[in-house]
Amino acid sequence: MIVTPWKVSGDVDYNRLIERFGTRPLIRGLLDRLGRHAGHLHLQLRRGIFFSHRDLDWWLDMYEAGQPVGLYTGRGPSGPVHLGHLLPWFFTKYLQDAFGAELYFQMTDDEKFLIHPDLSLDDTVGYTYENALDLIACGLDPEKTHIISDVNNIGHLYKLALRVAKRVTYSTIKAVFGLTDSDNIGIIWFPAIQAVPCFIQSAREGRNVAVLIPAAIDQDPYWRMTRDIAEKLGYYKPAQMHAKFLPGLGRGGKMSASMPETAIFTIDPPEAAAKKVMSAFTGGRPTVREQQELGGDPSICTIYAYYYYLFEEDDAKLAKLERDCRSGAIICGECKARLAEIIKRFLADFQRKREKARDLLDQFLLK
Ligand code: SF4
């Protein structure tokens, strides 16, 4: 298993990651507190998709004591957005609604330029604004959301980045991120930029704000480094919530833009996305007859995973699907066709919202 900010491969064992990264599992008491403030428990909490944290209990204490709280997450804009990217963004909207928090959303168009040999600055900055449409389509509050382009907003970031950079040594960066002498110097500097949104709200408001970062667990090394220096700069350590990865439609592995045939992009024509679903890897048997007699295996099925992660909100219906699959009462063709229809409707609706977002974009950009 490899899990770094740039590479995820192998079968990811999330319990081992909790141990290896030194994070804490999201336990019932914390879920109850989140649910109490939000009015309901998000699907991604009920089903353990957000599974680990650092200092979430402290962040909730701060909120409950009436102290200012904020949110920070982001995206590396290297191509179109897929469903795996949307997963934590939907959850971030839930947190923003529940806590009325400001969100600083960082587009790391500088990092993507630095690490992708084939991408120009125009490419990555262009993706910043295209990907921002997807974020806005998730329904975030324009009054409370600030989208940062590292390249175009460097004036807002630079002083804080310098303060971070002065506190972090090259040997720390090499150890935390596994960099080598042949990596370019931009990548060595970049973690200072990625740390800035942890502190930017505090700096802009002139008071210390408790920040929570909801993101996939592969980004954890950035915040380990940031937490080490936060207090030396006079700010709180950022709290974190870690999400699992949405699987791709193939056998094993997370959804990845580098395997477009097994990823569903938000800009895919709905019919094309439906075709990908119909070709997905399932936990079914080689023949209908065997499946009816022996049942399928939802634990390895990508179709079941999509119902689980995103498309079956009702826990009772999800449990029935699992039972029906295991008993052979449902067969894969029917199960896939139903999901394909759901995804077609989802994409048609999302793409309408995404187009409307073009008129709203300016309201969301960091000023
Ligand atoms: S019936 Fe549905 S859940 Fe079960 S293996 Fe087939 S596609 Fe997957």
Boltz pocket constraint, residues with backbone or C-beta under 6 A from the ligand:
constraints:
  - pocket:
      binder: B
      contacts: [[A, 282], [A, 283], [A, 284], [A, 296], [A, 297], [A, 298], [A, 301], [A, 302], [A, 303], [A, 304], [A, 321], [A, 325], [A, 326], [A, 330], [A, 331], [A, 332], [A, 333], [A, 335], [A, 336]]
      max_distance: 6.0
